Amino acid sequence: MERKLLNSTKKMSRKEAGEKLHNLADSIAEGYVKLKSGENSVDLQPGEQVEFELEVEKEEDGDTSIEIEVEWPETEKTENIEIQ
């Protein structure tokens, strides 16, 4: 079951949106993301391996959207290695 940790929608210039995406990308690459909206905030630590999904949609109302999803497991799955 999904649980939203943070949700924010805001109109801004294309340049501002690009800057936010750059900042988010840098944070993901560094392995620590802190997001804040109003009084709500969330701290995330993406794993070394993530699933990256990019989707472009032409919506019924004529709008076009780009949706980006970056997903990782909460705990890294590792296999035990036995030396025999």
N, C-alpha and C positions, 0 to 999 in steps of 0.2 A: 504494500500500500504506500502510495506517495504521500509526502508531507511537505508542503511549501515552507521553506525557511525564510524566504525573502521575495518580495514582488514589487516592482517599481516600473512605472510607465511615465515618460516625460517627453514632451516635444522639445527638440533642440536642433541646432544647425547640423548639417552634414559634417562639417569640420569638428564640432564638439563630439558627435557620435564616433567619428574616426579616432579622436583622441582617447575617448573612453575605451574603445576596443583595443587600441595600442597599450594602454595601461593594464587592461585585463590580460592581454596576451603576455606582457612582460611579467606580470605576477604569476601566471600559470607556469611560465618557463622557469621562474625562480623557485616554484614549489610552495608558495604561500600566498593565499588570496584573502584579503579582508574587504568585505562589502558592507556598505552602510546605506540605509534609506530611512531618513527621519531618526527615530530613536531605536530602530531595529538594526542589528548588525549580525554578521556571520563570518566566522573564520574558517577557511578551508585549506587543506593540504592535499593537493592532487598527487596521486601516485606517480611513479616513474613512467608507467605505461598508462595511457588514457585512450578511450575510444572517442574519436572526433567525427562528428556528423554535421554535414552542411546541406541545407535544403533550401531551394528557391521555389517560391510559389507565386502563381498569378491568382489572386483571390477573385471571388465572384463580383465584388464591388469595384474591381478594376485596379485595386492596389497590388503592388508587388512587394513581397517580403523575403528577407534572407533570415533563416533560422539557423543558429549555431548551437550545437550541444556538445559539451565535453563531459565525459562520464568516466568514473573510475570506481573500483570497489573500495569500501571503507577500510578493509584490511587487505594487504597484499597476500595473494595465495602463493605459498611456496611449498615445494615438495621437499620432504626429508631425503637427504642423500646418505645412503649407507655405504661405507667402505668395508669390503669383505676381504 
